Amino acid sequence: MLALTSTSIAWLLFVIILGGWVVYALLNLRQAHDELGSEVEMAANRRPYYDDEELEGPRLTRVLGVGVVLLVIIVIGLPLYWILEPSRLAGATDAKEEQFIEWGSNLFAPTADGGFNCAGCHGGMNGGGGAAPYNLTDPATGEVTAVSWAAPAVNTIFYRFSEDEVRFILVYGRPFSPMSPWGLDGGGPMNDQQIDTLISYMRSIQIPREDCGEGEDDPLSCPSGHLPTSIQDDIDALALASVEDGTYGSYGEALYNLDLSSGAYSCARCHTPGWSWGDPGVTGQGGFGWNLRGGKAASAFPNQSDMVDFIANGSVLGQKYGIQGQGSGRMPGFGSLLTEAQLEAIVEYVRSL
């Protein structure tokens, strides 16, 4: 609205100034007629003009008055335009982002709707998690098996990854998974503009965060916010119910193994082989993530609180963690998704393997 107002003011000033010049030109053309009986154009210095009394009286007053009016317009109009300029820029930025979101939604859409079918694997247009067809090849026998791979939710992807990390995954894909490269640099079909618009759309479908910090006005991306309490309560209820029915032996084991859709996703997805396609092997033996069994977790993190912090913040490329560990950037942070009690329960279970 403010952007439209500033544009209207700018057009009004333009029309007033242009109109003034037009009136000035017409008046001069009207006064510049030929002298009666003249056969040639009269020289300007022979044309009768105002006498000194008129020039230094009413004429001078009118000219000065017009000058004052134009000066007032400039003095008021320019500062007013500058005051409204930030709002105009913000409006232009918002309009651009809305356009990006629309374009990104077209890319995210199913193939039948002309998109690249991100929705087909990740649970529809809201990105709540789904399944992707995938062919597994046995490295020993070469046998190929068709499986349905549990695709993670992307409506919390910015809870776990930064925008740069999301862009890297989109461009280069996830090796050893159905997530193929989508960017031109990774061998995919999307250019940089399309990747940007896809990221804008995924940002728009993020589950709004709770308890954002001061000055963090966007609940879709505020750094200090966390998953809504209602969803964390649902995660607790799901985990506790699976312990009560004997599926898992402890609260921490349940949190480690359950597919926590609409929020976090299972630790077992990366750290238990076969979990993603419904045929889990030995718990914590390693897959996309490293092997957690045999006391390796406790050896890497002698202090349990350090391990809790690592899971909360994730792995930062090149940054040291634990005992002689160096981050690869592949381990996401779960501090915005899970409560401290949930993280501690998972760590206690993992350290018991």
Disulfide bonds with the S-S distance in Angstrom:
Cys212-Cys222 1.95
